[in-house]
Amino acid sequence: MSWVSVLREHEPLFRRAPSAHNTQPWTIDYRADEIVIGVDPARSLPDSDPTGRDLALGMGAFAETCLIVAADAGLCVDCDLSDPRLIRLVAAARRYDTRFHRADVDARRVARGPYAEGLLDLVILAALEPGIVHVRSRALAGELAAADRWMFGTPPVARELRHWLRLDPRDPRYHRDGLTDRALELSRPEARVLAGALRAYPLTRRLGLPALLAAGGRNLLRYDGSVLVLTGEDDDVREAGRRLLRTWLLLGRFGLAVHPLSQLLDCPATAGRLTARVGGRPLAVFRVGHPRHEPDRSARLPPTH
């Protein structure tokens, strides 16, 4: 059996790679001696992610996940990023050198609910990938509120978010992709209110929906906790996505969950202020901690056939 066939058997695991809004934007083309990973345009976020930053991060994270799963399976595989439009997984002379295993991929958690108080200790901070900046959560609480108002108050962005929300278990897409009510840690009444508000968006926007929805997350960072910012000048942001995935897996080994806060970078005003704060080019921002409740696992598309 070829390495391509063996790795294909592990597709349900490497599909656990993270992506913005859980869009899972990758296509997978299994060939005789390589696997070609492309982008599905229908699963991009042109309004929320106009520069393609989150898309590139997700593609890089997917490639890194594939390499870790391949190495754990004893396969010698490397990735070729020379083509900016796609990623090739190719045979290599030796296994990918990584500290991580399939168990780390499977254990990675995104938790969007409340976290226990406490800053990351120095041992964890010292073990992180290069280019990670630590910020106290309270310092960004006001910025998050501003970014949320921008997100909910910008019609194309709000419509795109609505498209990827799965707020009703009867939705046929509920177990495939997107952000479910349970992944967002919403109660059924909260999910119904949010769904109704977004359905009537033109009216509810005029009635103050953006401020109301932003207020719902006002306490997310109002505690003594940690936010990490991945910075870098990577010519290919996909390489930063590989660093991001390794960072999240490392944090997972300490029992920590993450919560991406991409709106801080999507909103032009807060992105500018965050850039000034961290003294570099921010590529990803996320809070880190011990969630008070075990998060639901996000849905994934079925393997290709």
N, C-alpha and C positions, 0 to 999 in steps of 0.2 A: 504494500500500500504506500502511495506517495505521501510526502509530508503535507501536501495540499489537502489530500483526503483525510489525513489524520487531524489536521487543524480544523477542518470543516466540521468534524464531529464535536468540536468544542465551541461551536458558534453561539449556542445559548449563553455560554459564560462570557465570551468577550463582547457580546451585545450588552453586557451590564455597564459598558463605558458610559460616562456622563455626557449630556448635551444640553444646551440651553432650551428651556421649556420642555425638555425630554422629547425633542423633535426626532432624534435619531436620524441625522441627515445623510448617513452614509449608504452607499450602494456597495455590494460585494460581488465581484466577478471572479469566480474560481476558474483558473486556467490550468493547463497541464503542469507548468513549472513555476507559477507565480499566482498571487492573489492581488487583484487590482481593486483598490478602494476609491470610489468616486463620490461625488456629491449629488444628492437628489434635490434639484431646485425647489420642488414643491415642499420640501422640509427645511427650507431656509427661512430666515426672519428678516426680510428686506426692510421693514419699517423699524423694528426694534434694534436690529443689528446691521445698519446700512453699510458699515465699513467691512463687515464680514469677520470681525474680531472673534466673536463667540463661535462662529462657524469654524474658523481655523483652529481655535482652541479645542473644540470638540473633535475635529478630525485628528489632531495630534494625540489627544487623549485616547481615541479609539485605536490608533496605531500602537501606542505604548501598551495598551491593554492586550492587544493581539500578541505583541512580542513577549509579554510576561506569561500569558497562557501557553504560548508555543514553547518557551523555555521550560516551563513546569512540566510540559508533556514530553520533554527530552528532544525537542526538535531544534535544529539549527536554522534560525530564520533571522533576517535583518529587514529593515525598511528603507526604501529609496524615496527620498523627498525631492528629487531633482526636478520633477515636473510639478509646477505650482497648482495644476488642475486635479491631480490625483496622487495617490500613494501606492507604491508597489511593495508588497511583501515578497521577498526573494530568498532563495536558499543561501546559506552562509557557511563559512568554514567551521564555525563553532557556535555554541548556544549563546544567546543574548545574556550578557552579564548583568544580572539584576538581583537585588536582595528580596524581591517580592515573589509571591506564589499565587496560585489560583485561589487559595483561601483568602488572601488579602483582597483580591478582586471581588470575591463574593461577599466579603464582610463590609465593604465600603458603604457608608451611610450618608444620606442627605437628610437633615432634620430641620424643619422649618418652624417648629414650635419653640417653647421656652427652654432655655439652657440654665444649668446650675451656675451660680456665681463663681467667679474665680478666673484669674489670668493664667495663661500658659506658663509653665515653669521654664527655667533656663535650659534644662536638659533637652526639652522638646524644641525650643527655639534654636538651640545650637545644632540640632540634627536636621534642620530644614534645608531645602534646596537653596542655592544662591539666589539673591534677588527678592527675598521675601521680607516685607516690612511689617512690623507689628504696630497696631494702633489700638488704643483702648476703645471699647465699644461705645461708651458714653460720648466720646469725642465726635462720633459720627451720627449720633441719634438725630440731631436736627437736620443733617444732610440727607439722611435716609427719608425723613418726612418730606423734604423738598423734592427728592427724586421720585418718590411715590406719587406726589401730586402731579409732577410732570408726566409720569407714565400713564396715570389714569386720566389725565387731562389732555393728552395728545391723541386725537381720534384714531389715526392709523395704528398707533402703538396699542391703544386699548382694544381695537378690533382684532389685531393680531393675537393679543393675549387671550381674548375671548375664544378665538378659534382653537387654541391649544389647551383650554381648560376643559376638564372632564368632571363636571360637578354633579352628574346624575349617574348612578350605577347602571341605569338602563341604557345609557349611551353605548352603542355598539363599539365605540373606540375606547371604552373605559379601560379595558385590559390590554391595550395595544401601545399607547403612547400618551403624550401630553401630561398635564398636571391634574391629578384627581383631587377631589375634596379631601380624601384621607391623607394624601401626600402633603396637602397644604394644611392639614390638621384643622379643618373646618368642621363644625357640627353640621348636621343636616339642615337646621334652620338657617345657619350662616351661609351654607352653600346655596340654598334656595334664594336667599336675599341677594347674594352676589350675582347669581345667574339672572335673576329678574332685572337687576339694575343694569347689567351689561346688555341685556336684550333691548331695553328701552333707552339705550345709551344717549341718543341725541337729547332726549328730554331730561334724563337724570343728570347729564353733564351740566345742563343749564341750571338744574336745581342744586348743584353743589356736590355731585357724586365724587369728583376727584378728592376734595378735601375730606369727605366722609370716609372713603376707602383708605386714604393715607392715614387717617386717624386710627384705623383698625390695627395698623402695624406700628403705632407710635412707641410702644414699649419694647419692641424687638431688641433695641440696643440700649435701653435705659437700665443697665445693670453693669456690674463690674466684670466685664468679660473681654475676650480677645477677638479682634478682627485682623485678618492677614491680607496683605495686598501683594500679589505677584507682579513684579516689575521686570522690565527687560527691554532691550533694544533689538530683539531677535528680528533679523531680516525675514525670517519665515516664522510666523506666529504659531505654526503647527509644532515647532520645537518647544515653544513655551507651553503648549498644551500637553506635551509629554512631561515637562517639569511639573505642571499643575497636577496631573494624574499621580505622579510619584509622591508629591506632597500630600495629597489626600489619602493615599494608601498608607503613608507613614503615620499620619495623624490617626488613622483607623487602628493602627497597631497599639496606640495608647488608649484605645476605647473612645476616641473623640469622633464626633460627627461634624459636618460642615453644612453651611447654608449659603449658597451663592447670592450675592447682592449686586447683580449686574446693572441694575437701574442706576446705581451710583456712577457708573461709567457711561451709560447710555444718555443720561441727562447732561447736556452740555455744561450747565452751570456747576453742578456738583463734580463733574469729571475734571473741570479746570481747577477747582479748589483741591480736589484729592491729589492731582498731579503736583500742585505746589506743596502740599503737605508731605508727600512721600519722597519728593526730590528725584523723581524718575518717571518713566512712562508706565502707568498702571495698566495691566492687561487683564487682571481678574481680581475681584475682591470678595471675601467671604468671611462670615463669622465662624468661630470654632468653639466647641465646648462639649460638655456632657449633657445630652438632652434629658429633660425631666420625664419624657415619655418615649418609649421605643417607637421609632418612626416606621411608617408603612413602606414597603418596598415599592418602588415605581414600576409601572408596567413596561414591558418590552415587546417589540414586534416579534413574530415567530421567525424561526430560521428560514433562510432561502432554500428552495428545492431545486 
